[in-house]
Amino acid sequence: MLQDLENNFSELERKILTLQKNYKNLTENLSELSIEHEDLKKKYDEERRKNQVLAEEQKNIKLYSAISGNPEHNRLMKNHINRLVKEIDFCIAQLQNSGL
């Protein structure tokens, strides 16, 4: 009976030590993954900003191309001019409504 208790305690102690070791490994792993996650978030945000800049540059290139007379972008230019005219009309209407 005493021998069984000692064996049970030894087994329990071994399991506790194993659990502690596993817990330590998992916390270290979590720390490393958290750092990696932050790095990836930064890279993602940076790439997203670059993508936005490139999209804006592409839009401007198409607009400049349309202004220069490129027939492929005439529709784009017409749409842009129509948008500008609508904005101007809206501004004029606001000025008239405000009494200026």
Order of alpha helices (4+ residues) and beta strands (2+ residues): alpha-alpha
